């Protein structure tokens, strides 16, 4: 039998506040592409994150989190941060065809 692991007090309280806010109609942290791109632009000062050919995998992660995962506020923060980092990693040019000094 699996033992239930209880979160420490601070994350437990943060999640409880998030649930209360949602129950009162306050929208949770958005994971929309527009919000993620705005966050990435704010963090980097850049506006171009490359071609759209790599957009589908992050979009699949985002949609999966929105539709299937019952994420707590901390889970949504973590997912939003992860998806923002995926977008930020696209700002670096690909290394294929270039020599890398070791």
C-alpha positions as CSV (number, residue, x, y, z in Angstrom):
1,X,0.0,0.0,0.0
2,X,1.3,3.4,-0.9
3,X,1.7,5.9,1.9
4,X,0.3,9.4,1.4
5,X,2.9,12.1,1.6
6,X,1.8,15.3,3.2
7,X,3.2,18.5,1.9
8,X,5.1,20.9,4.3
9,X,3.0,23.6,5.8
10,X,3.9,26.5,3.5
11,X,3.1,24.8,0.2
12,X,0.0,23.3,1.7
13,X,-1.2,26.8,2.8
14,X,-0.4,28.3,-0.6
15,X,-2.4,25.6,-2.4
16,X,-5.3,26.1,0.1
17,X,-5.3,29.9,-0.7
18,X,-5.2,29.1,-4.4
19,X,-8.2,26.7,-4.0
20,X,-10.2,29.3,-2.1
21,X,-9.5,32.0,-4.7
22,X,-10.6,29.6,-7.5
23,X,-13.8,28.8,-5.5
24,X,-14.5,32.5,-5.4
25,X,-14.2,32.9,-9.1
26,X,-10.6,34.3,-9.2
27,X,-9.0,32.9,-12.4
28,X,-5.9,30.7,-11.8
29,X,-2.6,31.4,-13.4
30,X,-3.0,31.5,-17.1
31,X,-1.0,29.1,-19.3
32,X,-2.1,30.6,-22.6
33,X,0.5,31.0,-25.4
34,X,-0.1,34.8,-25.3
35,X,0.6,34.9,-21.5
36,X,3.7,32.7,-21.9
37,X,5.1,34.8,-24.7
38,X,4.5,38.0,-22.8
39,X,6.3,36.5,-19.8
40,X,9.3,35.5,-22.0
41,X,9.4,38.9,-23.7
42,X,9.4,40.6,-20.3
43,X,12.2,38.4,-19.0
44,X,14.4,38.7,-22.1
45,X,13.5,42.0,-23.8
46,X,13.2,40.0,-27.0
47,X,10.2,39.7,-29.3
48,X,11.3,37.0,-31.8
49,X,11.6,33.5,-30.5
50,X,12.3,31.8,-33.8
51,X,10.3,29.8,-36.2
52,X,7.0,28.3,-35.2
53,X,8.1,24.8,-36.2
54,X,8.8,23.9,-32.6
55,X,5.6,25.3,-31.2
56,X,3.6,22.1,-31.2
57,X,5.4,20.2,-28.3
58,X,5.1,23.1,-25.8
59,X,1.5,23.6,-27.0
60,X,0.8,19.9,-26.3
61,X,2.3,20.2,-22.8
62,X,0.2,23.3,-22.1
63,X,-3.0,21.8,-23.4
64,X,-2.4,18.6,-21.4
65,X,-1.9,20.6,-18.2
66,X,-5.0,22.7,-18.8
67,X,-7.3,19.8,-19.7
68,X,-6.1,16.8,-17.8
69,X,-4.1,17.8,-14.8
70,X,-5.8,19.1,-11.8
71,X,-2.9,21.4,-10.9
72,X,-2.6,23.2,-7.6
73,X,-1.4,26.8,-7.6
74,X,2.1,25.6,-7.0
75,X,1.7,23.1,-9.8
76,X,0.5,25.8,-12.1
77,X,3.5,28.0,-11.1
78,X,5.9,25.2,-11.9
79,X,4.2,24.4,-15.2
80,X,4.1,28.1,-16.2
81,X,7.8,28.4,-15.3
82,X,8.7,25.3,-17.3
83,X,6.8,26.4,-20.4
84,X,8.3,29.8,-20.2
85,X,11.8,28.3,-20.0
86,X,11.0,26.1,-23.0
87,X,10.1,29.2,-24.9
88,X,13.2,31.1,-23.6
89,X,15.5,28.2,-24.7
90,X,14.4,28.8,-28.3
91,X,16.0,32.2,-28.4
92,X,19.5,30.5,-28.7
93,X,20.5,29.7,-32.3
94,X,20.8,26.0,-33.1
95,X,24.3,24.5,-32.9
96,X,24.0,22.2,-35.9
97,X,26.6,22.9,-38.5
98,X,28.7,25.0,-36.1
99,X,31.9,24.0,-34.3
100,X,31.8,24.1,-30.6
101,X,35.0,24.7,-28.7
102,X,35.5,22.2,-25.9
